[in-house]
Amino acid sequence: MGFVIITALVSLLAVFGTISSLKNKNALGIVFALATLGVFGWFTIMTVLHSGYPGGH
């Protein structure tokens, strides 16, 4: 239950990091932010699909 919340927060921070890296034209930052967004976003989506949204019971 808490895993979904933590990974969703990390995914949101990765979105802000990606936007910030794009504004600063930081290529390495863009790569790492997109990789983080991909991995943690995938974990978030698959955990919600498998275990359901927390507090929904």
Secondary structure as UniProt FT lines:
FT   HELIX           2..24
FT   HELIX           27..51
FT   TURN            54..55
//
